[in-house]
Amino acid sequence: MNKTNTGKLERLGIHTDMELVLHLPSRYEDETKLTSLAEAMFRRIGHIQTEGVITLSEIQYRPRRQLVVFLSDGANQLVLRFLHFYASQQKQLALGKRVRARGELRQGFNGMEMVHPVYKIVDENTPLPDALTPVYPTSEGVSQNFLRKAINEALERIDLSDTLPDALLNKLDLPGFEKSIRYLHNPPANADENALLDRTHPAWERMKFDELLAQQLSMRRAQIARRRQKSNVLKAPGSLTKAFIRSLPFTLTDEQEKVVAEIREDLVKAWPMQRLLQGDVGSGKTVVAAIAACQAIDNGFQVAMMAPTEILAEQHFQRLNEWMAPLGISVVWLNGSMKKKAKEEVLSLIGSGEAQFIVGTHALIQESVRFANLGLAIIDEQHRFGVGQRLVLRNKGGNAESIIPHQLMMSATPIPRTLAMTFYADLDVSVIAKLPPGRKPVVTRLIDQKRRDEVIERIHAATLGGRQVYWVCPLIEESEALQLQTAVETHAILTEALNELSVGLIHGRMKAAEKQAVMTDFLEKRIHVLVATTVIEVGVDVPNASLMIIEHAERFGLSQLHQLRGRVGRGSIDSVCLLMYQKPLGDTAKKRLMTMRETNDGFVISQRDLEIRGPGEFLGARQSGQAMLRFADLEKDVDLIGKAASLAEDLLNGKLPDSDTIMSKHLARWLDYREEYLNV
């Protein structure tokens, strides 16, 4: 890449000629046709390109300072109006200059006009372009002309030969790479603009397929590479595992049994398990993780479980300790707010190996934490952690022989199939799709904010029946302080309205001990109504809570609404979630609320969420390795994903002639140095 261009292009994340060539247009402008001024006067509206000679160019001050230019063909005139302009523009647009201007026609003070048109100075013989003009994604200080010139120069410097053989392209019904890339940068005047814009043109299909193939190859190679790493063989099942399963006050469901078997099979291998366990809220992921932990402890190894919040981490600790302590297992927990002496004691137990099961927050990955022999790392709500954080925990189990622990990641945010196929191609995925027997679906109702008094009466009725209630305050993205203020105000209002009841308050700015004290009071029924911010989104388990009110539900995303709703319905009693909304509702908010009312199925909800807002937030910190797909669309390109996955498998298994050469050339073109980001 030209060194003089480097600084500007790096602002766009472009470091190589190939990345420059793959910086594709977001849209096109048609500069191949001219509309005469006479026709423009007749049409009076629309986006056009026209040409004329400047007959007047002056700065006017009414109603504000502006540059006004009159363009004429002798019989008709058009006004060009610039509300923001530079002195150089005034010099450019001088009397007698011929100007080609492109913009939106509108009725102005002095007849038809364009405000801030795109223009250039021409002469009578300046030819029209014979291709559509590309418009590229850009940033401040990087002009379209600069990008067009840089990309065209790179197209001539770079090797555009195909990475895929002709026979394969014919089979896949895809055009050649060079033909496609040149077409997208310089489409002819008669190109199908709609097909270009919605990325259904064959040239776009080729780009999307290539991108998906590179991504599939990279992630599957990462999976193969991991199998060359060493991990401890955790034989199963041992006496502890059997005793633990016998001690459970319930029977595992068929789906839980199936997932336990999948994990058990992974743990007996000599390479590290890297499994993602998906299960809806309340599906029993924790007990499955506990069985996996028993297998590691049975073999003499430590287990670490990391959770994203102190409330969730402590709740895991309490439940696991309740299960494990009677079996003689030492369970400890570690968090960032522990006092120095208590923390030192826990660190000593971890370092000596006396602590067998360690539960904690991000505190587990601090430098001071030294495991004696970590055999299994469990990460709950894995999407809430960064790639680096997950790797630090995994690598803490490494030793001089480069033996690393097995890893089990858990998520209560189900991932749609197309997303899992694409972004988790390097992981083994287990799914618990059904809730255990006895769990009743939560009834969800929508209610206008104006009916708050009726909602408060509903709270009275629920508490008279011995039940408890959550009241979740609105998510205020702009300010955590505003959200806290809302929670405090709501707590005061409900305390006054429900003066015979105990109304509690919990929010993110409380100290860990204060939050835990409130949750303990709620769990032990000393608090009837708990006013909360989204700090209770994950992990809080109070079986007696059967009513949840989410205020201003239209401000929440679908997955967050689903997580919050999962805090009720955790026992066998009928539960209700009231989504209070304020009119008017936008289309997206309507879709979210209707989805919540229609289904309790987390996989259906996640699919709808993907349709509404795209894949970004499902990926968690995986996207901290850069956006993995720039061109392909996970909803529209399911067929391409399938074809790319199939070809990746064939290439990795050496089923095509020159498979290794094809793979190396393809990955070099599409990922270059970025491949490392995709594999963490």
C-alpha positions as CSV (number, residue, x, y, z in Angstrom):
1,M,0.0,0.0,0.0
2,N,1.2,3.5,-0.8
3,K,2.9,4.9,2.3
4,T,1.5,8.4,1.7
5,N,-2.0,7.0,1.9
6,T,-1.3,4.9,5.1
7,G,-2.3,7.4,7.7
8,K,-5.7,8.3,6.3
9,L,-6.6,4.7,5.4
10,E,-5.7,3.4,8.9
11,R,-8.5,5.6,10.2
12,L,-10.8,3.2,8.4
13,G,-9.0,0.1,9.7
14,I,-7.3,-0.4,6.3
15,H,-3.7,-1.6,6.5
16,T,-3.0,-3.5,3.2
17,D,-3.8,-3.3,-0.5
18,M,-6.1,-6.3,-0.1
19,E,-8.1,-4.6,2.6
20,L,-8.3,-1.5,0.4
21,V,-9.7,-3.5,-2.5
22,L,-12.2,-5.2,-0.2
23,H,-13.4,-1.9,1.1
24,L,-16.6,-2.1,-1.0
25,P,-19.1,0.6,-1.9
26,S,-22.1,1.1,0.3
27,R,-24.1,2.7,-2.5
28,Y,-23.7,4.2,-6.0
29,E,-24.5,7.5,-7.7
30,D,-25.5,7.7,-11.4
31,E,-23.4,10.4,-13.0
32,T,-23.8,8.8,-16.5
33,K,-26.8,10.8,-17.5
34,L,-27.6,14.6,-17.7
35,T,-31.0,16.1,-17.2
36,S,-31.4,19.4,-19.2
37,L,-32.4,22.4,-17.2
38,A,-35.6,22.6,-19.3
39,E,-36.5,19.0,-18.2
40,A,-35.6,19.8,-14.6
41,M,-37.9,22.8,-14.6
42,F,-40.7,20.5,-16.0
43,R,-40.1,17.7,-13.5
44,R,-39.7,20.0,-10.5
45,I,-38.7,17.2,-8.1
46,G,-36.3,14.3,-7.8
47,H,-32.6,13.6,-7.7
48,I,-30.9,14.7,-10.9
49,Q,-27.6,15.7,-12.5
50,T,-27.6,18.8,-14.7
51,E,-25.2,21.3,-16.2
52,G,-25.1,25.0,-16.9
53,V,-23.1,28.2,-16.9
54,I,-22.9,30.4,-13.8
55,T,-24.6,33.8,-14.5
56,L,-24.5,35.0,-10.9
57,S,-22.4,34.0,-7.8
58,E,-22.8,36.1,-4.6
59,I,-23.0,35.9,-0.8
60,Q,-26.4,36.8,0.4
61,Y,-27.3,37.6,4.1
62,R,-31.1,37.1,4.2
63,P,-32.3,35.1,6.0
64,R,-28.8,34.0,6.8
65,R,-25.3,34.2,5.3
66,Q,-25.1,31.9,2.3
67,L,-23.5,31.5,-1.1
68,V,-26.1,31.6,-3.9
69,V,-25.1,30.6,-7.5
70,F,-27.4,30.9,-10.5
71,L,-26.9,28.3,-13.2
72,S,-28.3,28.9,-16.7
73,D,-28.5,27.2,-20.1
74,G,-29.7,30.5,-21.8
75,A,-33.4,29.9,-21.4
76,N,-33.7,28.3,-18.0
77,Q,-32.0,28.8,-14.6
78,L,-31.4,26.8,-11.5
79,V,-30.3,28.1,-8.1
80,L,-27.5,26.3,-6.2
81,R,-27.6,27.3,-2.5
82,F,-24.7,26.7,-0.1
83,L,-25.5,27.4,3.6
84,H,-22.0,26.4,4.7
85,F,-19.1,27.2,2.3
86,Y,-15.4,28.0,2.1
87,A,-13.8,31.0,0.4
88,S,-12.2,28.5,-2.0
89,Q,-15.7,27.4,-3.1
90,Q,-16.7,31.0,-3.8
91,K,-13.6,31.4,-6.0
92,Q,-14.3,28.1,-7.8
93,L,-17.9,29.0,-8.5
94,A,-17.1,32.2,-10.4
95,L,-19.1,34.0,-13.1
96,G,-18.9,32.2,-16.5
97,K,-17.7,28.8,-15.2
98,R,-19.5,25.7,-16.5
99,V,-20.7,23.5,-13.6
100,R,-22.1,19.9,-13.5
101,A,-24.3,19.7,-10.4
102,R,-26.0,16.7,-8.8
103,G,-28.6,16.9,-6.0
104,E,-32.3,17.0,-5.0
105,L,-34.5,19.5,-6.8
106,R,-36.9,21.6,-4.7
107,Q,-38.9,24.7,-4.9
108,G,-37.0,27.7,-3.5
109,F,-37.3,31.5,-3.1
110,N,-36.1,32.1,-6.7
111,G,-37.6,29.1,-8.4
112,M,-36.2,25.6,-8.5
113,E,-33.0,25.1,-6.5
114,M,-30.5,22.5,-5.1
115,V,-29.2,22.9,-1.6
116,H,-25.6,21.8,-1.1
117,P,-25.3,19.9,-4.4
118,V,-22.3,17.8,-5.4
119,Y,-20.6,19.6,-8.2
120,K,-17.6,19.9,-10.4
121,I,-16.2,22.5,-12.8
122,V,-16.3,21.1,-16.4
123,D,-16.1,22.4,-20.0
124,E,-18.4,21.7,-22.9
125,N,-16.4,18.6,-23.9
126,T,-16.0,16.9,-20.5
127,P,-17.4,13.4,-21.1
128,L,-19.9,11.7,-18.8
129,P,-18.6,8.6,-16.8
130,D,-19.6,5.3,-18.4
131,A,-19.9,3.5,-15.0
132,L,-21.9,4.2,-11.8
133,T,-19.9,6.2,-9.3
134,P,-19.1,4.2,-6.1
135,V,-19.8,5.8,-2.7
136,Y,-17.6,4.2,0.0
137,P,-17.9,4.1,3.8
138,T,-15.5,6.7,5.1
139,S,-14.6,8.9,8.0
140,E,-13.7,12.5,8.6
141,G,-10.8,13.7,6.5
142,V,-11.0,10.9,4.0
143,S,-12.8,12.1,0.9
144,Q,-14.6,10.0,-1.7
145,N,-12.2,11.1,-4.4
146,F,-9.2,10.1,-2.3
147,L,-10.7,6.6,-1.7
148,R,-11.7,6.1,-5.4
149,K,-8.2,7.0,-6.5
150,A,-6.5,4.8,-3.8
151,I,-8.8,1.8,-4.6
152,N,-8.3,2.0,-8.3
153,E,-4.5,2.2,-7.9
154,A,-4.6,-0.8,-5.5
155,L,-6.7,-2.8,-8.1
156,E,-3.9,-2.4,-10.6
157,R,-1.1,-3.3,-8.1
158,I,-2.6,-6.4,-6.4
159,D,-2.9,-10.0,-7.6
160,L,-6.6,-10.7,-8.2
161,S,-6.2,-14.2,-9.4
162,D,-8.8,-16.6,-8.1
163,T,-8.3,-18.6,-4.9
164,L,-11.0,-21.2,-6.1
165,P,-10.6,-23.4,-9.2
166,D,-13.0,-22.8,-12.1
167,A,-14.6,-26.3,-11.8
168,L,-15.6,-25.5,-8.2
169,L,-17.0,-22.0,-9.1
170,N,-19.1,-23.6,-11.9
171,K,-20.4,-26.2,-9.4
172,L,-21.2,-23.4,-6.9
173,D,-22.6,-21.2,-9.7
174,L,-20.4,-18.3,-8.7
175,P,-18.5,-15.7,-10.9
176,G,-14.8,-15.2,-10.8
177,F,-13.2,-13.1,-8.1
178,E,-11.5,-10.5,-10.3
179,K,-14.6,-10.0,-12.4
180,S,-16.7,-9.6,-9.3
181,I,-14.4,-7.2,-7.5
182,R,-13.9,-4.9,-10.5
183,Y,-17.7,-4.9,-11.2
184,L,-18.5,-3.8,-7.6
185,H,-16.0,-1.0,-7.7
186,N,-17.0,0.2,-11.2
187,P,-20.4,-1.2,-12.3
188,P,-21.6,-0.2,-15.8
189,A,-24.3,2.4,-16.4
190,N,-26.9,-0.3,-17.1
191,A,-26.2,-2.3,-13.9
192,D,-29.1,-3.4,-11.7
193,E,-28.8,-0.8,-8.9
194,N,-31.3,-2.6,-6.7
195,A,-29.4,-5.9,-6.9
196,L,-26.2,-3.9,-6.0
197,L,-27.8,-2.1,-3.1
198,D,-29.5,-5.2,-1.5
199,R,-26.4,-7.3,-2.3
200,T,-28.1,-10.0,-4.3
201,H,-26.1,-9.4,-7.5
202,P,-23.9,-12.4,-8.4
203,A,-20.8,-10.2,-7.8
204,W,-21.9,-9.6,-4.2
205,E,-22.8,-13.3,-3.8
206,R,-19.1,-14.1,-4.6
207,M,-17.8,-11.7,-2.0
208,K,-20.2,-13.0,0.6
209,F,-19.3,-16.6,-0.1
210,D,-15.6,-15.9,0.0
211,E,-15.9,-14.1,3.3
212,L,-18.0,-16.9,4.9
213,L,-15.5,-19.5,3.6
214,A,-12.6,-17.7,5.1
215,Q,-14.4,-17.4,8.4
216,Q,-15.4,-21.1,8.5
217,L,-11.9,-22.2,7.5
218,S,-10.3,-20.1,10.2
219,M,-12.6,-21.2,13.0
220,R,-12.4,-24.9,12.1
221,R,-8.7,-24.7,11.9
222,A,-8.7,-23.2,15.4
223,Q,-10.7,-26.2,16.6
224,I,-8.2,-28.6,14.9
225,A,-5.3,-26.7,16.4
226,R,-6.8,-26.9,19.9
227,R,-6.8,-30.7,19.5
228,R,-3.1,-30.6,19.2
229,Q,-2.9,-28.9,22.7
230,K,-2.7,-31.0,25.8
231,S,-5.2,-31.3,28.6
232,N,-5.6,-33.7,31.5
233,V,-7.6,-36.8,30.9
234,L,-10.5,-36.7,33.5
235,K,-11.7,-40.2,33.8
236,A,-15.4,-40.7,34.6
237,P,-17.6,-41.4,36.4
238,G,-15.9,-41.5,39.8
239,S,-17.4,-42.1,43.2
240,L,-17.9,-38.4,43.9
241,T,-19.8,-37.9,40.6
242,K,-22.1,-40.9,41.4
243,A,-22.7,-39.7,45.0
244,F,-23.5,-36.2,43.8
245,I,-26.1,-37.5,41.2
246,R,-27.7,-39.8,43.9
247,S,-27.9,-36.8,46.3
248,L,-29.9,-34.6,44.0
249,P,-33.6,-34.1,45.1
250,F,-34.7,-34.5,41.5
251,T,-34.1,-36.7,38.5
252,L,-32.1,-35.3,35.5
253,T,-34.2,-34.8,32.4
254,D,-33.4,-36.7,29.2
255,E,-31.9,-33.5,27.7
256,Q,-29.7,-32.9,30.8
257,E,-28.6,-36.5,30.7
258,K,-27.7,-36.1,27.0
259,V,-25.6,-33.0,27.6
260,V,-23.9,-34.6,30.6
261,A,-22.8,-37.5,28.4
262,E,-21.5,-35.0,25.7
263,I,-19.4,-33.2,28.4
264,R,-18.2,-36.5,30.0
265,E,-17.0,-37.7,26.6
266,D,-15.0,-34.4,26.1
267,L,-13.4,-34.5,29.5
268,V,-11.9,-38.0,29.0
269,K,-9.9,-36.8,25.9
270,A,-6.3,-35.6,26.1
271,W,-7.1,-32.2,24.4
272,P,-9.0,-29.4,26.0
273,M,-12.8,-29.3,25.9
274,Q,-14.2,-26.1,24.5
275,R,-17.9,-26.5,24.8
276,L,-20.7,-24.0,24.8
277,L,-23.8,-25.0,26.9
278,Q,-26.9,-23.2,25.8
279,G,-30.1,-23.4,27.9
280,D,-33.0,-21.2,28.5
281,V,-33.4,-19.6,32.0
282,G,-34.2,-22.3,34.5
283,S,-33.3,-25.2,32.2
284,G,-30.8,-26.7,34.7
285,K,-27.4,-25.6,33.3
286,T,-25.9,-25.2,36.8
287,V,-26.5,-28.9,37.8
288,V,-25.0,-30.0,34.5
289,A,-21.9,-27.9,35.2
290,A,-21.7,-29.3,38.8
291,I,-21.7,-32.8,37.4
292,A,-18.8,-31.9,35.1
293,A,-17.0,-30.3,38.1
294,C,-17.4,-33.5,40.1
295,Q,-15.7,-35.4,37.3
296,A,-12.7,-33.0,37.5
297,I,-12.6,-33.2,41.3
298,D,-12.9,-37.0,41.2
299,N,-9.6,-36.9,39.2
300,G,-7.8,-34.7,41.8
301,F,-8.2,-31.4,40.0
302,Q,-9.6,-28.0,40.9
303,V,-12.6,-26.3,39.2
304,A,-13.2,-22.6,38.8
305,M,-16.5,-21.0,37.9
306,M,-16.6,-17.4,36.9
307,A,-19.8,-15.4,36.8
308,P,-20.3,-11.7,35.6
309,T,-21.9,-10.3,38.8
310,E,-21.3,-10.7,42.5
311,I,-25.0,-11.5,43.1
312,L,-24.9,-14.3,40.6
313,A,-21.4,-15.5,41.7
314,E,-22.5,-15.7,45.4
315,Q,-25.8,-17.4,44.5
316,H,-23.8,-20.0,42.6
317,F,-21.5,-20.4,45.6
318,Q,-24.3,-20.9,48.0
319,R,-26.1,-23.5,45.8
320,L,-22.9,-25.4,45.0
321,N,-21.8,-25.3,48.6
322,E,-25.1,-26.7,49.6
323,W,-24.7,-29.5,47.1
324,M,-21.0,-30.2,47.6
325,A,-20.2,-29.7,51.3
326,P,-22.1,-32.8,52.4
327,L,-19.9,-34.8,50.0
328,G,-16.8,-33.4,51.6
329,I,-15.9,-31.0,48.8
330,S,-14.3,-27.7,49.7
331,V,-16.1,-24.8,47.9
332,V,-14.8,-21.2,48.3
333,W,-15.7,-18.0,46.7
334,L,-13.7,-15.0,45.7
335,N,-14.8,-11.4,44.7
336,G,-13.3,-8.0,44.3
337,S,-14.9,-6.5,47.4
338,M,-13.6,-9.0,50.0
339,K,-11.5,-7.6,52.9
340,K,-7.8,-8.2,52.6
341,K,-7.5,-10.8,55.3
342,A,-10.4,-12.9,54.0
343,K,-9.1,-12.7,50.5
344,E,-5.6,-13.8,51.6
345,E,-7.1,-16.8,53.3
346,V,-9.0,-17.8,50.2
347,L,-6.0,-17.2,47.9
348,S,-3.9,-19.5,50.2
349,L,-6.6,-22.3,50.0
350,I,-6.6,-22.0,46.2
351,G,-2.8,-22.0,45.9
352,S,-2.4,-25.0,48.2
353,G,-5.1,-27.0,46.4
354,E,-7.2,-27.3,49.6
355,A,-10.0,-25.4,47.8
356,Q,-11.4,-27.8,45.2
357,F,-14.2,-25.7,43.7
358,I,-13.6,-21.9,43.4
359,V,-16.5,-19.7,42.5
360,G,-16.0,-16.0,41.8
361,T,-16.3,-12.9,39.6
362,H,-13.6,-11.3,37.5
363,A,-11.5,-11.5,40.7
364,L,-10.6,-15.0,39.6
365,I,-8.4,-13.7,36.8
366,Q,-6.4,-11.3,39.0
367,E,-2.6,-11.7,39.0
368,S,-2.7,-12.7,42.7
369,V,-4.8,-15.9,42.0
370,R,-2.6,-19.0,41.6
371,F,-4.3,-22.3,41.2
372,A,-2.6,-25.5,42.3
373,N,-4.0,-27.7,39.5
374,L,-6.9,-26.2,37.6
375,G,-8.6,-28.9,35.5
376,L,-11.8,-27.3,34.5
377,A,-12.9,-23.6,34.0
378,I,-16.6,-22.9,33.8
379,I,-17.7,-19.5,32.6
380,D,-21.3,-18.5,33.2
381,E,-23.1,-16.0,30.9
382,Q,-19.9,-16.2,28.8
383,H,-21.1,-13.4,26.4
384,R,-20.7,-11.0,29.3
385,F,-16.9,-11.5,29.4
386,G,-14.3,-10.3,27.0
387,V,-12.3,-12.7,24.9
388,G,-9.2,-11.8,26.9
389,Q,-10.8,-12.4,30.2
390,R,-11.9,-15.9,29.2
391,L,-8.4,-16.7,28.0
392,V,-6.8,-15.5,31.2
393,L,-8.9,-17.9,33.2
394,R,-8.2,-20.7,30.9
395,N,-4.4,-20.0,30.8
396,K,-4.2,-19.9,34.6
397,G,-4.4,-23.7,34.5
398,G,-1.4,-23.9,32.2
399,N,1.8,-25.4,33.5
400,A,5.4,-26.1,32.4
401,E,4.2,-28.9,30.1
402,S,1.7,-26.6,28.5
403,I,-1.3,-28.6,29.8
404,I,-4.3,-26.3,29.8
405,P,-7.7,-26.9,31.5
406,H,-10.9,-27.9,29.9
407,Q,-13.4,-25.1,29.4
408,L,-17.2,-25.1,29.7
409,M,-19.0,-21.9,28.7
410,M,-22.7,-21.4,29.6
411,S,-25.2,-19.0,28.2
412,A,-28.9,-18.4,29.0
413,T,-29.1,-16.3,25.8
414,P,-29.9,-18.9,23.2
415,I,-28.2,-18.4,19.9
416,P,-30.1,-18.9,16.6
417,R,-28.8,-21.8,14.5
418,T,-27.4,-19.6,11.7
419,L,-25.5,-17.6,14.2
420,A,-24.1,-20.7,16.0
421,M,-23.1,-22.2,12.6
422,T,-21.2,-19.1,11.7
423,F,-19.8,-17.6,14.8
424,Y,-19.3,-20.7,16.9
425,A,-18.0,-23.0,14.2
426,D,-14.9,-23.6,16.4
427,L,-16.9,-24.7,19.5
428,D,-18.8,-27.8,20.3
429,V,-22.3,-26.7,21.2
430,S,-24.7,-28.5,23.6
431,V,-28.3,-27.4,24.1
432,I,-30.9,-27.9,26.8
433,A,-34.0,-26.8,24.9
434,K,-36.8,-27.8,27.4
435,L,-37.5,-26.7,30.9
436,P,-37.6,-29.4,33.7
437,P,-41.0,-30.8,34.5
438,G,-43.1,-28.8,36.9
439,R,-42.0,-25.4,35.6
440,K,-44.9,-23.5,34.3
441,P,-44.5,-20.9,31.6
442,V,-44.8,-17.3,32.7
443,V,-48.0,-15.5,31.5
444,T,-47.0,-12.2,30.0
445,R,-49.3,-9.2,29.6
446,L,-48.9,-5.8,28.2
447,I,-50.3,-2.8,30.2
448,D,-50.4,0.9,29.5
449,Q,-48.3,3.0,31.9
450,K,-51.5,5.0,32.7
451,R,-52.9,2.0,34.6
452,R,-50.2,2.0,37.4
453,D,-52.9,2.2,40.1
454,E,-54.4,-1.1,38.8
455,V,-50.9,-2.6,38.9
456,I,-50.4,-1.6,42.5
457,E,-53.7,-3.3,43.4
458,R,-52.4,-6.4,41.6
459,I,-49.4,-6.3,43.9
460,H,-51.7,-6.2,47.0
461,A,-53.5,-9.3,45.8
462,A,-50.3,-11.2,45.1
463,T,-48.8,-10.4,48.5
464,L,-52.0,-11.3,50.3
465,G,-51.7,-14.7,48.7
466,G,-48.2,-15.0,50.2
467,R,-46.3,-14.3,47.0
468,Q,-43.5,-11.8,46.3
469,V,-43.0,-9.2,43.6
470,Y,-40.3,-7.7,41.5
471,W,-40.6,-4.1,40.2
472,V,-37.9,-3.4,37.6
473,C,-37.2,0.2,36.9
474,P,-36.7,1.4,33.3
475,L,-33.4,1.1,31.5
476,I,-32.0,4.6,31.0
477,E,-29.1,4.2,28.6
478,E,-27.9,7.8,28.8
479,S,-27.2,7.7,32.5
480,E,-26.8,5.1,35.3
481,A,-27.4,8.0,37.7
482,L,-30.8,8.6,36.2
483,Q,-31.7,5.0,36.4
484,L,-30.7,5.0,40.1
485,Q,-32.7,8.1,40.7
486,T,-35.8,6.5,39.1
487,A,-35.3,3.4,41.2
488,V,-35.1,5.5,44.4
489,E,-38.2,7.5,43.5
490,T,-40.1,4.4,42.6
491,H,-39.1,2.8,45.9
492,A,-40.4,5.9,47.8
493,I,-43.7,5.9,45.8
494,L,-44.4,2.1,46.4
495,T,-43.4,2.4,50.1
496,E,-46.0,5.0,50.6
497,A,-48.7,3.2,48.5
498,L,-48.0,-0.2,50.1
499,N,-47.3,1.1,53.6
500,E,-48.4,-2.2,55.2
501,L,-45.8,-4.2,53.1
502,S,-42.0,-4.3,53.2
503,V,-40.6,-2.7,50.1
504,G,-36.9,-3.3,49.3
505,L,-34.5,-1.6,46.9
506,I,-31.5,-3.0,45.1
507,H,-29.2,-1.3,42.5
508,G,-25.8,-1.5,41.0
509,R,-24.2,1.2,43.1
510,M,-24.8,-0.6,46.4
511,K,-21.9,-2.4,48.0
512,A,-21.8,-6.2,47.5
513,A,-22.6,-6.9,51.1
514,E,-25.6,-4.5,51.0
515,K,-26.9,-6.2,47.8
516,Q,-26.5,-9.6,49.2
517,A,-28.3,-8.6,52.5
518,V,-31.3,-7.3,50.4
519,M,-31.4,-10.5,48.3
520,T,-31.2,-12.6,51.5
521,D,-34.1,-10.7,53.0
522,F,-36.1,-11.2,49.8
523,L,-35.3,-14.9,49.6
524,E,-36.3,-15.4,53.2
525,K,-39.6,-13.4,52.6
526,R,-38.8,-10.5,54.9
527,I,-39.2,-8.2,51.8
528,H,-42.5,-8.4,49.9
529,V,-41.8,-6.2,47.0
530,L,-38.3,-5.6,45.6
531,V,-37.6,-2.5,43.5
532,A,-34.6,-3.2,41.3
533,T,-32.6,-2.0,38.4
534,T,-31.3,-4.5,35.8
535,V,-28.8,-5.7,38.4
536,I,-31.2,-8.7,38.9
537,E,-31.1,-9.6,35.2
538,V,-29.2,-12.8,35.7
539,G,-29.0,-15.5,38.3
540,V,-31.4,-14.4,41.0
541,D,-33.4,-17.3,42.1
542,V,-36.4,-16.7,44.4
543,P,-39.0,-19.4,43.8
544,N,-41.7,-17.6,45.8
545,A,-41.5,-14.5,43.5
546,S,-44.5,-14.9,41.1
547,L,-45.1,-11.4,39.8
548,M,-42.8,-9.1,37.9
549,I,-43.5,-5.6,36.7
550,I,-41.1,-4.2,34.1
551,E,-41.7,-0.4,33.9
552,H,-41.1,1.3,30.5
553,A,-40.6,-2.2,29.0
554,E,-40.3,-0.5,25.5
555,R,-36.8,0.7,26.5
556,F,-35.4,-2.8,26.9
557,G,-34.1,-5.2,24.3
558,L,-35.7,-8.6,23.7
559,S,-33.0,-10.7,25.3
560,Q,-32.9,-8.5,28.4
561,L,-36.7,-8.7,28.7
562,H,-36.5,-12.5,28.5
563,Q,-33.7,-12.6,31.1
564,L,-35.7,-10.4,33.5
565,R,-38.9,-12.4,33.0
566,G,-36.9,-15.5,33.9
567,R,-36.6,-14.3,37.5
568,V,-40.2,-15.4,38.1
569,G,-41.8,-18.7,37.3
570,R,-38.9,-20.5,39.1
571,G,-41.2,-22.6,41.2
572,S,-44.3,-24.6,40.4
573,I,-46.7,-21.7,41.0
574,D,-48.4,-19.6,38.3
575,S,-46.4,-16.5,37.5
576,V,-47.1,-13.3,35.7
577,C,-44.9,-10.7,34.0
578,L,-46.5,-7.3,33.4
579,L,-44.8,-5.2,30.7
580,M,-45.7,-1.6,31.3
581,Y,-45.3,0.6,28.3
582,Q,-45.7,4.2,27.4
583,K,-47.3,5.4,24.1
584,P,-46.5,6.1,21.4
585,L,-44.6,2.9,20.6
586,G,-42.2,2.7,17.6
587,D,-42.3,-0.3,15.3
588,T,-39.3,-2.0,16.9
589,A,-40.7,-1.7,20.4
590,K,-44.1,-3.0,19.2
591,K,-42.3,-6.1,17.7
592,R,-40.4,-6.7,20.9
593,L,-43.4,-6.5,23.2
594,M,-45.6,-8.6,21.0
595,T,-42.9,-11.3,20.8
596,M,-42.7,-11.3,24.6
597,R,-46.4,-11.7,24.9
598,E,-46.6,-14.5,22.3
599,T,-43.8,-16.8,23.4
600,N,-41.7,-18.0,26.4
601,D,-39.3,-20.0,24.1
602,G,-35.8,-18.4,24.4
603,F,-34.8,-19.8,21.0
604,V,-37.8,-18.2,19.2
605,I,-37.1,-15.0,21.1
606,S,-33.4,-15.0,20.1
607,Q,-34.4,-15.6,16.4
608,R,-36.8,-12.6,16.5
609,D,-34.1,-10.5,18.2
610,L,-31.6,-11.4,15.5
611,E,-34.2,-10.3,12.9
612,I,-34.9,-7.0,14.6
613,R,-31.4,-5.9,15.5
614,G,-28.8,-8.1,13.8
615,P,-26.1,-10.3,15.3
616,G,-23.9,-7.8,17.0
617,E,-25.0,-8.2,20.6
618,F,-25.3,-12.0,20.5
619,L,-21.6,-12.3,19.9
620,G,-20.5,-10.8,23.1
621,A,-16.8,-10.1,23.2
622,R,-16.1,-12.3,20.2
623,Q,-16.6,-9.1,18.2
624,S,-13.7,-7.5,20.1
625,G,-11.7,-9.4,17.5
626,Q,-13.1,-7.0,14.9
627,A,-16.4,-7.4,13.1
628,M,-16.2,-10.9,11.6
629,L,-18.7,-10.5,8.8
630,R,-18.8,-7.3,6.8
631,F,-20.8,-8.5,3.8
632,A,-22.8,-11.6,4.5
633,D,-26.2,-11.4,6.2
634,L,-27.0,-14.2,8.6
635,E,-30.7,-14.0,7.8
636,K,-30.6,-13.7,4.0
637,D,-27.5,-15.8,3.3
638,V,-28.4,-19.1,5.1
639,D,-27.8,-21.1,1.8
640,L,-24.4,-19.5,1.4
641,I,-23.4,-20.3,5.0
642,G,-24.3,-23.9,4.4
643,K,-22.3,-24.1,1.2
644,A,-19.3,-22.4,2.8
645,A,-19.4,-24.7,5.8
646,S,-19.6,-27.7,3.5
647,L,-16.7,-26.6,1.3
648,A,-14.6,-25.7,4.4
649,E,-15.1,-29.3,5.7
650,D,-14.1,-30.7,2.3
651,L,-10.9,-28.6,2.1
652,L,-9.9,-29.4,5.7
653,N,-10.3,-33.1,5.0
654,G,-8.3,-32.8,1.8
655,K,-11.1,-33.9,-0.5
656,L,-10.2,-31.4,-3.3
657,P,-7.0,-31.4,-5.3
658,D,-4.6,-28.8,-3.9
659,S,-6.8,-28.3,-0.8
660,D,-3.9,-26.9,1.3
661,T,-2.9,-24.4,-1.4
662,I,-6.6,-23.3,-1.8
663,M,-6.9,-22.8,1.9
664,S,-3.7,-20.8,2.4
665,K,-4.3,-18.5,-0.5
666,H,-7.9,-17.9,0.5
667,L,-7.1,-17.1,4.1
668,A,-4.2,-14.9,3.2
669,R,-6.5,-12.8,1.0
670,W,-9.4,-12.5,3.4
671,L,-8.0,-12.5,6.9
672,D,-4.3,-11.7,6.6
673,Y,-3.0,-10.9,10.1
674,R,-6.6,-10.8,11.5
675,E,-7.0,-14.5,11.7
676,E,-5.7,-14.6,15.3
677,Y,-8.7,-12.4,16.4
678,L,-11.3,-14.9,15.2
679,N,-9.8,-17.9,17.0
680,V,-10.1,-16.7,20.7
